[in-house]
Amino acid sequence: MTNYSDLYQKTILKWGKTAQYDQAIEECAELIASLQHFSRGKVDDQAVIDELADVTLMIGQLSWMFGQERVTLAVENKIEKLNLLLDE
């Protein structure tokens, strides 16, 4: 995975944390809308992929802001829980 730390740091310096939190919310909302439109046949899969790309970048930025190690640990814990649910 590519290291975007410099890019993430520049975004915080330019726009600030609060603006980036708001941007993440906006990108997630756009993904939600895109998935709803896709499920109804109103957009093609490329529209969803484009929104996924935006959300992926924001997730990377948020992970960097909150600490990648902490996020990785939380993901690992969620995966353990998911595996337990799948084994039931």
Biotite code that builds the C-alpha atoms (Angstrom):
import biotite.structure as struc

atoms = struc.array([
    struc.Atom([0.000, 0.000, 0.000], chain_id="A", res_id=1, res_name="MET", atom_name="CA", element="C"),
    struc.Atom([1.279, 3.426, -0.913], chain_id="A", res_id=2, res_name="THR", atom_name="CA", element="C"),
    struc.Atom([2.252, 5.765, 1.891], chain_id="A", res_id=3, res_name="ASN", atom_name="CA", element="C"),
    struc.Atom([0.298, 9.007, 1.573], chain_id="A", res_id=4, res_name="TYR", atom_name="CA", element="C"),
    struc.Atom([1.440, 10.540, 4.872], chain_id="A", res_id=5, res_name="SER", atom_name="CA", element="C"),
    struc.Atom([2.845, 13.660, 3.208], chain_id="A", res_id=6, res_name="ASP", atom_name="CA", element="C"),
    struc.Atom([-0.370, 14.195, 1.260], chain_id="A", res_id=7, res_name="LEU", atom_name="CA", element="C"),
    struc.Atom([-2.507, 13.724, 4.373], chain_id="A", res_id=8, res_name="TYR", atom_name="CA", element="C"),
    struc.Atom([-0.353, 16.143, 6.365], chain_id="A", res_id=9, res_name="GLN", atom_name="CA", element="C"),
    struc.Atom([-0.628, 18.762, 3.613], chain_id="A", res_id=10, res_name="LYS", atom_name="CA", element="C"),
    struc.Atom([-4.420, 18.496, 3.582], chain_id="A", res_id=11, res_name="THR", atom_name="CA", element="C"),
    struc.Atom([-4.560, 19.117, 7.337], chain_id="A", res_id=12, res_name="ILE", atom_name="CA", element="C"),
    struc.Atom([-2.196, 22.066, 7.081], chain_id="A", res_id=13, res_name="LEU", atom_name="CA", element="C"),
    struc.Atom([-4.215, 23.581, 4.229], chain_id="A", res_id=14, res_name="LYS", atom_name="CA", element="C"),
    struc.Atom([-7.803, 22.968, 5.349], chain_id="A", res_id=15, res_name="TRP", atom_name="CA", element="C"),
    struc.Atom([-7.621, 21.846, 8.987], chain_id="A", res_id=16, res_name="GLY", atom_name="CA", element="C"),
    struc.Atom([-8.972, 18.796, 10.776], chain_id="A", res_id=17, res_name="LYS", atom_name="CA", element="C"),
    struc.Atom([-12.568, 19.975, 11.109], chain_id="A", res_id=18, res_name="THR", atom_name="CA", element="C"),
    struc.Atom([-12.865, 20.597, 7.372], chain_id="A", res_id=19, res_name="ALA", atom_name="CA", element="C"),
    struc.Atom([-11.484, 17.138, 6.670], chain_id="A", res_id=20, res_name="GLN", atom_name="CA", element="C"),
    struc.Atom([-13.955, 15.534, 9.075], chain_id="A", res_id=21, res_name="TYR", atom_name="CA", element="C"),
    struc.Atom([-16.725, 17.340, 7.192], chain_id="A", res_id=22, res_name="ASP", atom_name="CA", element="C"),
    struc.Atom([-15.252, 16.223, 3.866], chain_id="A", res_id=23, res_name="GLN", atom_name="CA", element="C"),
    struc.Atom([-15.225, 12.609, 5.042], chain_id="A", res_id=24, res_name="ALA", atom_name="CA", element="C"),
    struc.Atom([-18.901, 12.897, 6.002], chain_id="A", res_id=25, res_name="ILE", atom_name="CA", element="C"),
    struc.Atom([-19.723, 14.359, 2.594], chain_id="A", res_id=26, res_name="GLU", atom_name="CA", element="C"),
    struc.Atom([-17.845, 11.642, 0.720], chain_id="A", res_id=27, res_name="GLU", atom_name="CA", element="C"),
    struc.Atom([-19.581, 8.903, 2.726], chain_id="A", res_id=28, res_name="CYS", atom_name="CA", element="C"),
    struc.Atom([-22.955, 10.473, 1.969], chain_id="A", res_id=29, res_name="ALA", atom_name="CA", element="C"),
    struc.Atom([-22.114, 10.564, -1.729], chain_id="A", res_id=30, res_name="GLU", atom_name="CA", element="C"),
    struc.Atom([-21.187, 6.871, -1.599], chain_id="A", res_id=31, res_name="LEU", atom_name="CA", element="C"),
    struc.Atom([-24.478, 6.075, 0.110], chain_id="A", res_id=32, res_name="ILE", atom_name="CA", element="C"),
    struc.Atom([-26.418, 7.956, -2.565], chain_id="A", res_id=33, res_name="ALA", atom_name="CA", element="C"),
    struc.Atom([-24.424, 6.304, -5.330], chain_id="A", res_id=34, res_name="SER", atom_name="CA", element="C"),
    struc.Atom([-25.109, 2.822, -3.937], chain_id="A", res_id=35, res_name="LEU", atom_name="CA", element="C"),
    struc.Atom([-28.815, 3.612, -3.693], chain_id="A", res_id=36, res_name="GLN", atom_name="CA", element="C"),
    struc.Atom([-28.850, 4.810, -7.303], chain_id="A", res_id=37, res_name="HIS", atom_name="CA", element="C"),
    struc.Atom([-26.859, 1.761, -8.425], chain_id="A", res_id=38, res_name="PHE", atom_name="CA", element="C"),
    struc.Atom([-29.248, -0.657, -6.735], chain_id="A", res_id=39, res_name="SER", atom_name="CA", element="C"),
    struc.Atom([-32.103, 0.996, -8.663], chain_id="A", res_id=40, res_name="ARG", atom_name="CA", element="C"),
    struc.Atom([-30.226, 0.948, -11.971], chain_id="A", res_id=41, res_name="GLY", atom_name="CA", element="C"),
    struc.Atom([-29.852, 4.732, -12.164], chain_id="A", res_id=42, res_name="LYS", atom_name="CA", element="C"),
    struc.Atom([-26.024, 4.759, -12.323], chain_id="A", res_id=43, res_name="VAL", atom_name="CA", element="C"),
    struc.Atom([-23.403, 2.306, -13.502], chain_id="A", res_id=44, res_name="ASP", atom_name="CA", element="C"),
    struc.Atom([-20.769, 0.634, -11.373], chain_id="A", res_id=45, res_name="ASP", atom_name="CA", element="C"),
    struc.Atom([-18.167, 3.267, -12.309], chain_id="A", res_id=46, res_name="GLN", atom_name="CA", element="C"),
    struc.Atom([-20.130, 5.854, -10.331], chain_id="A", res_id=47, res_name="ALA", atom_name="CA", element="C"),
    struc.Atom([-19.878, 3.620, -7.261], chain_id="A", res_id=48, res_name="VAL", atom_name="CA", element="C"),
    struc.Atom([-16.180, 2.966, -7.901], chain_id="A", res_id=49, res_name="ILE", atom_name="CA", element="C"),
    struc.Atom([-15.483, 6.712, -8.125], chain_id="A", res_id=50, res_name="ASP", atom_name="CA", element="C"),
    struc.Atom([-17.235, 7.313, -4.814], chain_id="A", res_id=51, res_name="GLU", atom_name="CA", element="C"),
    struc.Atom([-15.401, 4.346, -3.262], chain_id="A", res_id=52, res_name="LEU", atom_name="CA", element="C"),
    struc.Atom([-12.130, 5.967, -4.327], chain_id="A", res_id=53, res_name="ALA", atom_name="CA", element="C"),
    struc.Atom([-13.095, 9.231, -2.619], chain_id="A", res_id=54, res_name="ASP", atom_name="CA", element="C"),
    struc.Atom([-14.105, 7.417, 0.569], chain_id="A", res_id=55, res_name="VAL", atom_name="CA", element="C"),
    struc.Atom([-10.945, 5.297, 0.477], chain_id="A", res_id=56, res_name="THR", atom_name="CA", element="C"),
    struc.Atom([-8.817, 8.437, 0.397], chain_id="A", res_id=57, res_name="LEU", atom_name="CA", element="C"),
    struc.Atom([-10.758, 9.942, 3.280], chain_id="A", res_id=58, res_name="MET", atom_name="CA", element="C"),
    struc.Atom([-10.466, 6.723, 5.291], chain_id="A", res_id=59, res_name="ILE", atom_name="CA", element="C"),
    struc.Atom([-6.727, 6.813, 4.736], chain_id="A", res_id=60, res_name="GLY", atom_name="CA", element="C"),
    struc.Atom([-6.607, 10.401, 5.891], chain_id="A", res_id=61, res_name="GLN", atom_name="CA", element="C"),
    struc.Atom([-8.753, 9.744, 8.958], chain_id="A", res_id=62, res_name="LEU", atom_name="CA", element="C"),
    struc.Atom([-6.656, 6.681, 9.814], chain_id="A", res_id=63, res_name="SER", atom_name="CA", element="C"),
    struc.Atom([-3.543, 8.818, 9.603], chain_id="A", res_id=64, res_name="TRP", atom_name="CA", element="C"),
    struc.Atom([-5.166, 11.494, 11.786], chain_id="A", res_id=65, res_name="MET", atom_name="CA", element="C"),
    struc.Atom([-6.311, 9.072, 14.498], chain_id="A", res_id=66, res_name="PHE", atom_name="CA", element="C"),
    struc.Atom([-3.325, 6.727, 14.285], chain_id="A", res_id=67, res_name="GLY", atom_name="CA", element="C"),
    struc.Atom([-2.927, 3.905, 11.792], chain_id="A", res_id=68, res_name="GLN", atom_name="CA", element="C"),
    struc.Atom([-1.838, 1.439, 14.473], chain_id="A", res_id=69, res_name="GLU", atom_name="CA", element="C"),
    struc.Atom([-4.992, 2.076, 16.498], chain_id="A", res_id=70, res_name="ARG", atom_name="CA", element="C"),
    struc.Atom([-7.193, 1.687, 13.428], chain_id="A", res_id=71, res_name="VAL", atom_name="CA", element="C"),
    struc.Atom([-5.421, -1.518, 12.385], chain_id="A", res_id=72, res_name="THR", atom_name="CA", element="C"),
    struc.Atom([-5.943, -2.988, 15.853], chain_id="A", res_id=73, res_name="LEU", atom_name="CA", element="C"),
    struc.Atom([-9.639, -2.052, 15.782], chain_id="A", res_id=74, res_name="ALA", atom_name="CA", element="C"),
    struc.Atom([-10.009, -3.660, 12.331], chain_id="A", res_id=75, res_name="VAL", atom_name="CA", element="C"),
    struc.Atom([-8.339, -6.847, 13.567], chain_id="A", res_id=76, res_name="GLU", atom_name="CA", element="C"),
    struc.Atom([-10.745, -6.952, 16.518], chain_id="A", res_id=77, res_name="ASN", atom_name="CA", element="C"),
    struc.Atom([-13.727, -6.485, 14.191], chain_id="A", res_id=78, res_name="LYS", atom_name="CA", element="C"),
    struc.Atom([-12.439, -9.278, 11.931], chain_id="A", res_id=79, res_name="ILE", atom_name="CA", element="C"),
    struc.Atom([-12.227, -11.621, 14.926], chain_id="A", res_id=80, res_name="GLU", atom_name="CA", element="C"),
    struc.Atom([-15.843, -10.811, 15.827], chain_id="A", res_id=81, res_name="LYS", atom_name="CA", element="C"),
    struc.Atom([-16.942, -11.290, 12.234], chain_id="A", res_id=82, res_name="LEU", atom_name="CA", element="C"),
    struc.Atom([-15.232, -14.682, 12.058], chain_id="A", res_id=83, res_name="ASN", atom_name="CA", element="C"),
    struc.Atom([-17.043, -15.733, 15.238], chain_id="A", res_id=84, res_name="LEU", atom_name="CA", element="C"),
    struc.Atom([-20.367, -14.702, 13.723], chain_id="A", res_id=85, res_name="LEU", atom_name="CA", element="C"),
    struc.Atom([-19.590, -16.617, 10.535], chain_id="A", res_id=86, res_name="LEU", atom_name="CA", element="C"),
    struc.Atom([-18.751, -19.748, 12.533], chain_id="A", res_id=87, res_name="ASP", atom_name="CA", element="C"),
    struc.Atom([-22.127, -19.748, 14.346], chain_id="A", res_id=88, res_name="GLU", atom_name="CA", element="C"),
])
